[in-house]
Amino acid sequence: MTYSVEWHPKVRKFLRKLPEEMSARIVLKVKESAGDPFRYLEHYEGKDHYKLRVGDYRLLIDVDFKNKVLLVQVAGHRGNIYKHPQ
């Protein structure tokens, strides 16, 4: 049931701006969640996204069930991630 992971270019850019240890922690958590996504992902109320919590950061992820792909669409600090227009 392993899913593949695709990253939106804005998420890649965001991760490059973070301290190296934090971005590595986020990437590791996403890769870990690809093995069993619904152990880690929570449904994001009102949208067709799922959210992943990693410390003070949140990722909004679209799940392509047919092709088994996790599409990491948005990443940010927990204080302002939900204000981002999706």
N, C-alpha and C positions, 0 to 999 in steps of 0.2 A: 504494500500500500504506500510505497514511497512516492512522493510528489517531487517534481523538479521545481526549481526556483528561478524566477525572472525578476530583475530589478529595474524599476523605472529610472531613467537617467537622473532625475532630480533627487532621488533617494541616494544614488551613488555619490552625487555631489555633496549632499548633506553628510554622508558618512565620512567623506574625505576631510570635512571641516572639524569633525569631532576629534577628541584625543584618541590616539591609536588604540589604547586598551579598551575604551568604550565602544569604538566601532567594531573591534574584533569580537567583543562580547555580543554585540547585536547580530553580527554575521553568524557567529556560532549558534546562537539561539534560533535563528531562522533555519539554518541547516539542520539543527536538531529537530525542529518542529516539522520538517519535511518528511520525516519518517513516520510520524503519527500526528498529523496536523491538528486534529480536534482534541488532542490532549492539552494543547497549549493555546489554541485560538479560541477567542470568545466572539460571539456574534455581536456586531456593532448595531445598536438599536436604530431603527429607522432607515438604514442603508443596506445595500447588498455587499457590505464589507465585513471582514472579520478583523479584530484587533489583537495585537500581540504586545504584551507588556514586557519591557526589559529595563529594569531599574526605573529611572525617571523618564524614560523614553517610550513612545508608543509607535507602532507601525500599523497602518491600515492595509489590509491584504485582500485582494480579490482571489477567489478560489475557482479555478476552472475544473469542475468535477469530471467532465468528459475526457479531457486530455491530461488530467492529474498534474496541474501546474498551479503553483502559488505565485501570484503576481503582486509583488511588493510595490504599492502605488504611492504611499505617503509615509514619511517618517518625520518625527519631531518630538520636542519636549512635551511632557504630559500637560503642561499649563496652556499650550496654545495649539496642540494638534487638532483639536475638535473644532477650532475656528476656521481651519483651512477649508476652502471650498472644494468639495469632492465632485 
